[in-house]
Amino acid sequence: MHLWVGLGNPGAKYAGNRHNIGWMAVDRIAADHGFSPWRSKFQGSVCEGTLAGGKVILLKPETFMNLSGQSVGEAMRFYKMAPVEVTVFHDELDLAPGKCRLKTGGGHAGHNGLRSIHQHIGEAYHRVRLGIGHPGHKDRVAGYVLSDFAKADAEWLDDLLRGISDGAPALARGDGAKFLNAVSLRTAPPRSSTTRPTEEGAKAPDEAPAPDDRTPMQRLMDKFR
């Protein structure tokens, strides 16, 4: 059994915030993989489903970000789970927009949601770090994470969420490399190896020249034509 936690803040005014990308990720997984309807429990919203043959519980704490650990701790105690069975999806300032990385244990890097979780269950849980970029100065961070994604972010954000959903079964199996590969196939698909169409009669850039089958005498005569 796994407990996957998406971090965010409750309420319509926060729904599109960069800080809520964790909520967006688990919402996408639930919708794409036929999870049960969301219901109120553990000071948050939960739903259940099956991935790779195992049970996965999705949790969106509704305590507000800086008290997320209360909800996570309550759910863990109810299901008698250890921190290593918990994976937290959260926004990451230190990654470029659209990037995704995995991490287990370590510090919270000043993230209020992770700080609260550390206080309630320790640090030995897994994280899916979802890059949102940095505003450039620490004084601008609070306003930045509590602002909605820009319209220009819509394409990469959708690709990222699709990739997370694609890779969810691999993540449930503990195959982090395959999970990240699924994300990458959405966010940075391999380029086509086919050449672009050329004008009629023009030689393609990688087309080999035709062999010169003229005799030495014909080549000499052609020079004086």
N, C-alpha and C positions, 0 to 999 in steps of 0.2 A: 504494500500500500504506500502511496505517495501523497503528500500534502503540498500542493503548489499554490503559492501565495502571490497575488498581484497587488502591488502597492499603489495607493492613490488616495484621493480625498473624496468623500461622499458629497452628492449634490450636483444639480445641473450646472451650476456656475463653474465647477471644476472639471467637468467631464472631458473637455477638450484640452486640458492643460498638459504641458510636457511632463509634469510630475505624475500624471495619471497613465503613463504609457504601460505600466505594469498591469493596471486594470484592463486596459485595451487588449493586452496580450492574452490574458486568461479568458476574457470575453470571446476572443476570436477562436481559441481552442475549444471552448464550450459549444459555440455555434457550429463549428465545422465537424466536430466529432460526436455529435448527438448526445451530449451530456443532459442530465436531468434539468428541470427548471431550477432557477435560483430560488433559494429560500433564506429567511433570516435565521441566523444562528451564530454563536460565538462572537457576538458584537460585530457581526458582519453579514455578508451574503455567501452562501456555499452552494455548490452543486457537485454531482458525482458522475463519473463515467468510467469507461474502460479504455485503456491504451496499451497496445502490445500484450494483451492478455492479463493485465494487472489493473487493480482499482486505483483511480486517481481522484482525489478530492481537491476541488478548486475553491479558494477562499479569497474574498475581497474584504479586508478589514474596513469597517465603517466608523472607526474611532477617531478619524483624522490621522494624518501621516505620523505625527510625533508620538502617537500612542498605539501604533500598529502592533507592538509586541504583546499587548494585552489580549488581543484577538487571537494571534498566532499561538500564544501560550495556552489559552483556553482550549483551542482545537486540538493541540498536541496532547494535552492531558486527557481529553475525552477519548481520543483514539489510541492512547498509550503508545505514542510514537516517540522516536528519538530524533534529535536535531538533524542527523544525517539523512532522515527520510523527508526532510523539508527542503523545498526549492523556492526561492523568492525571486520574482521578476520585478526589476526596478529600473528607474531612469539613472543614467550614468553621465555626469558632466564631463568626465575625463576621456570619453570616447566620442569620435566624430559621429554626426548624425547618421543613423542607419546601421552602424556597426553593432555587432553582438559578440559578447565574450562570456565565458563561463568561469566561475571562481568558487572555491570552497574554502571556508574559514577566512581568517584575516580581519583587518579592521573595517570600520564602517565609513571611513573617509569623510566624516561630517554629515553623512546622509541621515536625516532625522528618523526616517522609517527604520533603517537598518540599526541605528543607535538604540531605538526602543526594543527591537527584536533581540539585539545583543543582551540587553538588560534582563530580558525574560527567559531566553532559552540558550544563551551563550552564542558563540561564534561558529560552531561546527556545522553550519547548514550550507547548502548550495545556493549560489546566486546566478541568475541570468541577467547580465548587465547590458542594458539597452541604451546605446549612445544617443544623446540628444545635443551634444556639443556644449560649448561653454560661451557665455556672453562676453568674455574677455576681461572682466574684473570682478573680484569677489563681492564688491558692493552691489553688483547688479544681479547676483545669482537668485535671490529670493523672488524678485519680480519676474525673472526669466522663467524659472521653473513653474511659477504660478500663472503664466500666460499661455494662451492657446498656441498650438502649432500654427505656423504660418501656412497660407494656401500653397506656397511653393514647396512645403514639406509633404504634401499629401501623397505624392507618388512614391517617394522612398519609404514613407511610413506604412503605406499599404503593402508594399513589397516586403518590408520587414515583418509585419504581422502575418502575412501569408506564409512566409518562410518559417516562422516560429510554429505555426499550425502544421505545416508540412512535416517539420522535424519532431513534433511532439511525441510520436510513438518511439522514435529513437532515443529521445531524452528519457522517456519512461523506462526504457531498457537499460539505461545507464551508458549509452553510446554517445558520448559528448561530441566526438569527431563527426559522426554521421549527422547529428543534429545541426552542428555548425555548417556542415556541407549543404544541408537542405536550405538553411537560411541564405547561404552564399549563392545558391542557384537562383534564388529570387532577387537578391539585392545586387549581385554582380554576375549575371549569367555569362557563360563563355561566348566569345564572339564567333560569328559564322566564319567558316574558312572559305566560303565560296567567293569568287571574284565578282566585282560589279559589272553589270552589262556595259559593253562598249559600243561605240557608234559602228554602223554597218561598214565592214571592210577594215576597221581598225584592229590592230593587234592588241590582245590583252596584255597587261603589264608583265605577267609571268609566262607568256607564251614563248616557247623556244623558236629561234629563227629557223627557217627552212634550210635544209642542207643544200650546199652549192654543188650541183652535179655536172657543171660545165667542164669541158676539157680545157687544158691550159691554153690551147690555141683560141678557143671561143672566149675565154676570159680576156686574152690579149686583144682580140678584135673588138670586144665590147667597149674597151677603154677608148677607142677612137671613133665610136659612133656618136 
